[in-house]
């Protein structure tokens, strides 16, 4: 009975914390923490380390490409139970400047904040539509054979950066750089 009570108390203490890092050190901090967790057997107090990333389209050299951008530059999210040992391990990781909150008493994200952030993430990556278009958006074709024609987005292929646009009841396959929202 006592063991079950202790486990339920541990679950109640578990929360997501925001850790501040040096700029550009987010991935390095995650990798270091992951290796420390495995090496020191801390899987029962530090459960997950995430660098929230968002795929964004970027126009470079005449082509649009998808790049990964940090959602919260300079911050890492850590799912953990704070005790002296776990706090020490995270706080003394190279590149970490501290927890958000007071230095000795970090403040966890509220359950609502954590759920809002995590529902947007899959495998640490934001799942929003990175091309800036949604199905049924009205667009104008700005380049190519159908230039200046209006249409409606019917399908999105984010990986290939292509849209299927319905122009005058005819489906047209275009690159995202060939259309603009209206």
C-alpha beads as a LAMMPS data file, in Angstrom:
LAMMPS data file: protein, C-alpha beads

182 atoms
181 bonds

1 atom types
1 bond types

-500.0 500.0 xlo xhi
-500.0 500.0 ylo yhi
-500.0 500.0 zlo zhi

Masses

1 110.0

Atoms # bond

1 1 1 0.000 0.000 0.000
2 1 1 2.798 2.444 0.917
3 1 1 4.616 1.702 -2.330
4 1 1 1.477 2.481 -4.382
5 1 1 0.951 5.708 -2.448
6 1 1 4.559 6.751 -3.053
7 1 1 4.158 6.087 -6.807
8 1 1 0.970 8.161 -6.983
9 1 1 2.677 10.987 -5.067
10 1 1 5.565 10.873 -7.554
11 1 1 3.141 11.137 -10.477
12 1 1 1.477 14.142 -8.822
13 1 1 4.869 15.902 -8.559
14 1 1 5.712 15.250 -12.196
15 1 1 5.458 18.368 -14.363
16 1 1 6.930 20.152 -17.368
17 1 1 9.585 22.740 -16.571
18 1 1 11.157 25.349 -18.817
19 1 1 14.955 25.462 -18.765
20 1 1 16.835 28.505 -20.066
21 1 1 19.939 27.776 -22.177
22 1 1 22.641 29.742 -23.927
23 1 1 21.481 30.842 -27.361
24 1 1 22.116 28.104 -29.905
25 1 1 22.788 25.426 -27.251
26 1 1 19.268 23.960 -27.126
27 1 1 20.013 20.771 -29.100
28 1 1 23.344 20.288 -27.330
29 1 1 21.637 20.612 -23.930
30 1 1 19.006 18.055 -24.977
31 1 1 21.662 15.586 -26.151
32 1 1 23.725 16.052 -22.979
33 1 1 20.691 15.639 -20.722
34 1 1 19.558 12.519 -22.616
35 1 1 22.993 10.938 -22.151
36 1 1 23.159 11.952 -18.454
37 1 1 19.699 10.469 -17.846
38 1 1 20.742 7.140 -19.387
39 1 1 24.191 7.057 -17.745
40 1 1 22.968 7.954 -14.244
41 1 1 19.725 5.944 -14.375
42 1 1 17.474 8.964 -13.941
43 1 1 14.651 7.682 -16.165
44 1 1 12.352 7.551 -13.125
45 1 1 12.693 11.303 -12.381
46 1 1 13.538 12.926 -15.734
47 1 1 11.146 11.571 -18.343
48 1 1 11.474 13.686 -21.460
49 1 1 13.538 16.561 -22.862
50 1 1 12.168 18.498 -25.836
51 1 1 13.492 21.301 -28.009
52 1 1 10.252 22.526 -29.609
53 1 1 10.819 22.964 -33.353
54 1 1 8.539 24.262 -36.112
55 1 1 8.918 23.529 -39.800
56 1 1 8.759 26.776 -41.772
57 1 1 9.016 27.467 -45.450
58 1 1 11.891 29.669 -46.518
59 1 1 12.552 31.179 -49.927
60 1 1 16.233 30.895 -50.883
61 1 1 18.056 30.761 -54.226
62 1 1 14.762 30.961 -56.111
63 1 1 13.347 27.870 -54.363
64 1 1 11.135 27.504 -51.376
65 1 1 12.369 24.947 -48.856
66 1 1 11.326 23.695 -45.436
67 1 1 13.638 24.512 -42.519
68 1 1 13.348 23.683 -38.826
69 1 1 13.140 26.736 -36.542
70 1 1 13.064 26.753 -32.767
71 1 1 9.654 27.642 -31.326
72 1 1 11.233 28.991 -28.107
73 1 1 14.848 29.972 -28.873
74 1 1 17.010 29.685 -25.768
75 1 1 14.637 27.290 -23.976
76 1 1 14.221 23.536 -23.530
77 1 1 11.200 21.769 -22.007
78 1 1 11.883 19.066 -19.421
79 1 1 9.274 16.621 -18.067
80 1 1 10.568 15.741 -14.607
81 1 1 10.063 15.366 -10.903
82 1 1 12.095 18.032 -9.155
83 1 1 14.226 16.742 -6.317
84 1 1 17.751 17.692 -5.248
85 1 1 19.391 15.206 -7.614
86 1 1 17.305 15.918 -10.732
87 1 1 17.547 19.686 -10.172
88 1 1 21.339 19.412 -9.787
89 1 1 21.732 17.294 -12.949
90 1 1 19.690 19.665 -15.110
91 1 1 21.029 22.881 -13.580
92 1 1 24.673 21.780 -13.943
93 1 1 24.410 20.684 -17.565
94 1 1 26.743 22.614 -19.832
95 1 1 24.787 25.337 -21.654
96 1 1 21.996 25.595 -19.045
97 1 1 21.674 28.974 -17.331
98 1 1 18.772 28.036 -15.066
99 1 1 15.141 27.153 -14.680
100 1 1 12.315 29.571 -15.347
101 1 1 11.156 30.681 -11.914
102 1 1 13.278 31.243 -8.852
103 1 1 16.711 29.628 -8.911
104 1 1 16.046 27.160 -6.079
105 1 1 12.337 26.623 -6.717
106 1 1 11.559 26.226 -10.439
107 1 1 7.989 26.936 -11.489
108 1 1 6.344 24.213 -13.606
109 1 1 4.142 24.950 -16.581
110 1 1 0.469 24.768 -15.702
111 1 1 -1.319 21.689 -17.014
112 1 1 -3.165 23.884 -19.539
113 1 1 0.048 25.522 -20.807
114 1 1 1.819 22.190 -21.118
115 1 1 -1.112 20.587 -22.970
116 1 1 -1.404 23.548 -25.351
117 1 1 2.291 23.380 -26.228
118 1 1 2.450 19.585 -26.431
119 1 1 -0.674 19.162 -28.555
120 1 1 1.061 21.259 -31.208
121 1 1 4.114 19.012 -31.103
122 1 1 4.732 15.559 -32.536
123 1 1 8.213 14.142 -31.905
124 1 1 9.337 17.606 -30.834
125 1 1 8.201 19.227 -34.058
126 1 1 5.265 21.569 -34.562
127 1 1 2.557 20.114 -36.767
128 1 1 0.990 23.254 -38.156
129 1 1 0.740 23.814 -41.915
130 1 1 4.146 25.270 -42.696
131 1 1 3.342 26.437 -46.213
132 1 1 0.854 29.025 -45.039
133 1 1 -2.080 27.583 -46.993
134 1 1 -5.129 25.599 -45.919
135 1 1 -7.639 23.610 -47.920
136 1 1 -10.396 25.923 -49.264
137 1 1 -8.143 29.021 -49.157
138 1 1 -8.774 31.416 -52.047
139 1 1 -5.573 32.094 -53.990
140 1 1 -4.309 33.923 -57.059
141 1 1 -1.809 32.234 -59.342
142 1 1 1.032 34.726 -59.817
143 1 1 3.278 32.788 -62.178
144 1 1 2.976 30.340 -65.035
145 1 1 0.374 29.514 -67.645
146 1 1 -2.543 30.326 -65.304
147 1 1 -1.109 33.663 -64.147
148 1 1 -3.678 36.079 -62.609
149 1 1 -6.357 33.350 -62.379
150 1 1 -8.207 32.866 -59.110
151 1 1 -8.710 29.477 -57.550
152 1 1 -9.338 27.479 -54.401
153 1 1 -6.791 25.201 -52.686
154 1 1 -8.079 21.607 -52.773
155 1 1 -4.995 19.633 -51.679
156 1 1 -1.637 20.384 -50.041
157 1 1 1.579 18.376 -50.426
158 1 1 3.885 20.031 -47.870
159 1 1 6.755 17.634 -48.555
160 1 1 6.899 18.515 -52.258
161 1 1 5.719 22.095 -51.623
162 1 1 2.911 21.704 -54.153
163 1 1 -0.734 22.721 -54.107
164 1 1 -3.675 21.425 -56.074
165 1 1 -5.746 24.485 -56.948
166 1 1 -9.198 24.353 -58.502
167 1 1 -9.258 27.012 -61.259
168 1 1 -12.553 27.339 -63.125
169 1 1 -13.515 23.745 -62.169
170 1 1 -10.148 22.433 -63.393
171 1 1 -7.548 21.068 -60.931
172 1 1 -4.123 22.665 -61.429
173 1 1 -0.931 21.447 -59.739
174 1 1 1.325 24.396 -58.776
175 1 1 4.371 25.117 -56.665
176 1 1 3.639 27.179 -53.530
177 1 1 5.890 29.941 -54.868
178 1 1 3.456 30.367 -57.814
179 1 1 0.452 31.400 -55.706
180 1 1 -0.544 34.002 -53.168
181 1 1 -3.455 34.136 -50.730
182 1 1 -6.229 36.594 -51.472

Bonds

1 1 1 2
2 1 2 3
3 1 3 4
4 1 4 5
5 1 5 6
6 1 6 7
7 1 7 8
8 1 8 9
9 1 9 10
10 1 10 11
11 1 11 12
12 1 12 13
13 1 13 14
14 1 14 15
15 1 15 16
16 1 16 17
17 1 17 18
18 1 18 19
19 1 19 20
20 1 20 21
21 1 21 22
22 1 22 23
23 1 23 24
24 1 24 25
25 1 25 26
26 1 26 27
27 1 27 28
28 1 28 29
29 1 29 30
30 1 30 31
31 1 31 32
32 1 32 33
33 1 33 34
34 1 34 35
35 1 35 36
36 1 36 37
37 1 37 38
38 1 38 39
39 1 39 40
40 1 40 41
41 1 41 42
42 1 42 43
43 1 43 44
44 1 44 45
45 1 45 46
46 1 46 47
47 1 47 48
48 1 48 49
49 1 49 50
50 1 50 51
51 1 51 52
52 1 52 53
53 1 53 54
54 1 54 55
55 1 55 56
56 1 56 57
57 1 57 58
58 1 58 59
59 1 59 60
60 1 60 61
61 1 61 62
62 1 62 63
63 1 63 64
64 1 64 65
65 1 65 66
66 1 66 67
67 1 67 68
68 1 68 69
69 1 69 70
70 1 70 71
71 1 71 72
72 1 72 73
73 1 73 74
74 1 74 75
75 1 75 76
76 1 76 77
77 1 77 78
78 1 78 79
79 1 79 80
80 1 80 81
81 1 81 82
82 1 82 83
83 1 83 84
84 1 84 85
85 1 85 86
86 1 86 87
87 1 87 88
88 1 88 89
89 1 89 90
90 1 90 91
91 1 91 92
92 1 92 93
93 1 93 94
94 1 94 95
95 1 95 96
96 1 96 97
97 1 97 98
98 1 98 99
99 1 99 100
100 1 100 101
101 1 101 102
102 1 102 103
103 1 103 104
104 1 104 105
105 1 105 106
106 1 106 107
107 1 107 108
108 1 108 109
109 1 109 110
110 1 110 111
111 1 111 112
112 1 112 113
113 1 113 114
114 1 114 115
115 1 115 116
116 1 116 117
117 1 117 118
118 1 118 119
119 1 119 120
120 1 120 121
121 1 121 122
122 1 122 123
123 1 123 124
124 1 124 125
125 1 125 126
126 1 126 127
127 1 127 128
128 1 128 129
129 1 129 130
130 1 130 131
131 1 131 132
132 1 132 133
133 1 133 134
134 1 134 135
135 1 135 136
136 1 136 137
137 1 137 138
138 1 138 139
139 1 139 140
140 1 140 141
141 1 141 142
142 1 142 143
143 1 143 144
144 1 144 145
145 1 145 146
146 1 146 147
147 1 147 148
148 1 148 149
149 1 149 150
150 1 150 151
151 1 151 152
152 1 152 153
153 1 153 154
154 1 154 155
155 1 155 156
156 1 156 157
157 1 157 158
158 1 158 159
159 1 159 160
160 1 160 161
161 1 161 162
162 1 162 163
163 1 163 164
164 1 164 165
165 1 165 166
166 1 166 167
167 1 167 168
168 1 168 169
169 1 169 170
170 1 170 171
171 1 171 172
172 1 172 173
173 1 173 174
174 1 174 175
175 1 175 176
176 1 176 177
177 1 177 178
178 1 178 179
179 1 179 180
180 1 180 181
181 1 181 182
